[in-house]
Amino acid sequence: MGKTLAFISAAAVGLAPLAAARTDPAAVQAWARLRSVSEALKSELYIYLARTGTYRTANPDLELLARTQRIVTDAADLTVHIADLAPVQ
């Protein structure tokens, strides 16, 4: 089992440059930005749930709405990459 995993790891490392060479840099950049947006939204949600930081206000719900709308608005140019996505049922 250990030798098999070592072989698979070595093969993956060896094939990584080939996969990277065929990947469109713009697509990689878009993916990285989408991932950053996802992480920013997740971070806001956890801070909101903990009621810490900027969410120690009289109306944390409005603060969450405002902050998440800002994040989504800043990433509006990325919607072309997610237009065909649908949640898994």
GROMACS elastic network, one bead per residue, 0.5 to 0.9 nm:
[ bonds ]
;  ai    aj funct       b0    kb
    1     4     6  0.51793   500
    1     5     6  0.63388   500
    1     6     6  0.86644   500
    2     5     6  0.52092   500
    2     6     6  0.61347   500
    2     7     6  0.86199   500
    3     7     6  0.61103   500
    3     8     6  0.86183   500
    4     7     6  0.51136   500
    4     8     6  0.62206   500
    4     9     6  0.85882   500
    5     8     6  0.50728   500
    5     9     6  0.60658   500
    5    10     6  0.85297   500
    6     9     6  0.50921   500
    6    10     6  0.61277   500
    6    11     6  0.85582   500
    7    10     6  0.50906   500
    7    11     6  0.60803   500
    7    12     6  0.85548   500
    8    11     6  0.50535   500
    8    12     6  0.61045   500
    8    13     6  0.86033   500
    9    12     6  0.51111   500
    9    13     6  0.61912   500
    9    14     6  0.85237   500
   10    13     6  0.51407   500
   10    14     6  0.60622   500
   10    15     6  0.85945   500
   11    15     6  0.60831   500
   11    16     6  0.85564   500
   12    15     6  0.51499   500
   12    16     6  0.60476   500
   13    16     6  0.52892   500
   13    17     6  0.78576   500
   14    17     6  0.69049   500
   14    18     6  0.80515   500
   15    18     6  0.53317   500
   15    19     6  0.64333   500
   15    20     6  0.87487   500
   16    19     6  0.51625   500
   16    20     6  0.60940   500
   16    21     6  0.85914   500
   17    21     6  0.60417   500
   17    22     6  0.87293   500
   18    21     6  0.51875   500
   18    22     6  0.65769   500
   18    23     6  0.88885   500
   19    22     6  0.53606   500
   19    23     6  0.63750   500
   20    23     6  0.51257   500
   20    24     6  0.82965   500
   20    25     6  0.88750   500
   21    24     6  0.80767   500
   23    26     6  0.86563   500
   23    27     6  0.73843   500
   23    28     6  0.72594   500
   24    27     6  0.52705   500
   24    28     6  0.64768   500
   24    29     6  0.87983   500
   25    28     6  0.50672   500
   25    29     6  0.61644   500
   25    30     6  0.85998   500
   26    29     6  0.50507   500
   26    30     6  0.61142   500
   26    31     6  0.85522   500
   27    30     6  0.50560   500
   27    31     6  0.61010   500
   27    32     6  0.85619   500
   27    81     6  0.89556   500
   28    31     6  0.50648   500
   28    32     6  0.61511   500
   28    33     6  0.86677   500
   29    32     6  0.50617   500
   29    33     6  0.62409   500
   29    34     6  0.86100   500
   30    33     6  0.51274   500
   30    34     6  0.61052   500
   30    35     6  0.85214   500
   30    78     6  0.69758   500
   30    81     6  0.78044   500
   31    34     6  0.50455   500
   31    35     6  0.60781   500
   31    36     6  0.85581   500
   31    81     6  0.85632   500
   32    35     6  0.50725   500
   32    36     6  0.61983   500
   32    37     6  0.87203   500
   33    37     6  0.62161   500
   33    38     6  0.85862   500
   33    75     6  0.79815   500
   33    78     6  0.81202   500
   34    37     6  0.50931   500
   34    38     6  0.62018   500
   34    39     6  0.86712   500
   34    75     6  0.78721   500
   34    78     6  0.71450   500
   34    81     6  0.87752   500
   35    38     6  0.50148   500
   35    39     6  0.62127   500
   35    40     6  0.85944   500
   36    39     6  0.50956   500
   36    40     6  0.60752   500
   36    41     6  0.86075   500
   37    40     6  0.50489   500
   37    41     6  0.61806   500
   37    42     6  0.85525   500
   37    71     6  0.68449   500
   37    72     6  0.74836   500
   37    75     6  0.72405   500
   38    41     6  0.52710   500
   38    42     6  0.62040   500
   38    43     6  0.86020   500
   39    42     6  0.50031   500
   39    43     6  0.60172   500
   39    44     6  0.85945   500
   40    43     6  0.50432   500
   40    44     6  0.62255   500
   40    45     6  0.86641   500
   40    68     6  0.84931   500
   40    71     6  0.75004   500
   41    44     6  0.51438   500
   41    45     6  0.62562   500
   41    46     6  0.87874   500
   41    67     6  0.88238   500
   41    68     6  0.63779   500
   41    71     6  0.73800   500
   41    72     6  0.86096   500
   42    45     6  0.51167   500
   42    46     6  0.63244   500
   42    47     6  0.87065   500
   43    46     6  0.52579   500
   43    47     6  0.62237   500
   43    48     6  0.84985   500
   44    47     6  0.51994   500
   44    48     6  0.60041   500
   44    49     6  0.85714   500
   44    64     6  0.71525   500
   44    67     6  0.77236   500
   44    68     6  0.73507   500
   45    48     6  0.50083   500
   45    49     6  0.60971   500
   45    50     6  0.86003   500
   45    64     6  0.75794   500
   45    68     6  0.88404   500
   46    49     6  0.50683   500
   46    50     6  0.61939   500
   46    51     6  0.84991   500
   47    50     6  0.51345   500
   47    51     6  0.60595   500
   47    52     6  0.57797   500
   47    53     6  0.70119   500
   47    54     6  0.82845   500
   47    55     6  0.72011   500
   48    52     6  0.66719   500
   48    53     6  0.82761   500
   48    54     6  0.81775   500
   48    55     6  0.56351   500
   48    56     6  0.86490   500
   48    60     6  0.70609   500
   48    61     6  0.81664   500
   48    63     6  0.86975   500
   48    64     6  0.67629   500
   49    52     6  0.80518   500
   49    55     6  0.86008   500
   50    53     6  0.88556   500
   50    55     6  0.82866   500
   51    54     6  0.79842   500
   51    55     6  0.50524   500
   51    56     6  0.56490   500
   51    57     6  0.85342   500
   51    60     6  0.75765   500
   52    55     6  0.53457   500
   52    56     6  0.55669   500
   53    56     6  0.60676   500
   53    57     6  0.89947   500
   54    57     6  0.68784   500
   54    60     6  0.79750   500
   54    63     6  0.75714   500
   54    64     6  0.89771   500
   55    58     6  0.84053   500
   55    59     6  0.78268   500
   55    61     6  0.81832   500
   55    63     6  0.66411   500
   55    64     6  0.75360   500
   56    59     6  0.81954   500
   56    60     6  0.67368   500
   57    60     6  0.55622   500
   57    63     6  0.80304   500
   59    62     6  0.57512   500
   59    63     6  0.67217   500
   60    64     6  0.61313   500
   60    65     6  0.85910   500
   61    64     6  0.51700   500
   61    65     6  0.62613   500
   61    66     6  0.86905   500
   62    65     6  0.50150   500
   62    66     6  0.61119   500
   62    67     6  0.85705   500
   63    66     6  0.51540   500
   63    67     6  0.61045   500
   63    68     6  0.85117   500
   64    67     6  0.52419   500
   64    68     6  0.59902   500
   64    69     6  0.83331   500
   65    68     6  0.53774   500
   65    69     6  0.59830   500
   65    70     6  0.85937   500
   66    69     6  0.52066   500
   66    70     6  0.62831   500
   66    71     6  0.88675   500
   67    70     6  0.51544   500
   67    71     6  0.64703   500
   67    72     6  0.88264   500
   68    71     6  0.50579   500
   68    72     6  0.61844   500
   68    73     6  0.84726   500
   69    72     6  0.51018   500
   69    73     6  0.59047   500
   69    74     6  0.84629   500
   70    73     6  0.51076   500
   70    74     6  0.61040   500
   70    75     6  0.86834   500
   71    74     6  0.52679   500
   71    75     6  0.64851   500
   71    76     6  0.88300   500
   72    75     6  0.51534   500
   72    76     6  0.61212   500
   73    76     6  0.50470   500
   73    77     6  0.84981   500
   74    77     6  0.78408   500
   75    78     6  0.56192   500
   75    79     6  0.75997   500
   76    79     6  0.57229   500
   76    80     6  0.86297   500
   77    80     6  0.69220   500
   77    81     6  0.87386   500
   78    81     6  0.56221   500
   78    82     6  0.72270   500
   79    82     6  0.52408   500
   79    83     6  0.59246   500
   80    83     6  0.54394   500
   80    84     6  0.84271   500
   81    84     6  0.76974   500
   81    85     6  0.85044   500
   82    85     6  0.53123   500
   82    86     6  0.86051   500
   83    86     6  0.84524   500
   86    89     6  0.89210   500
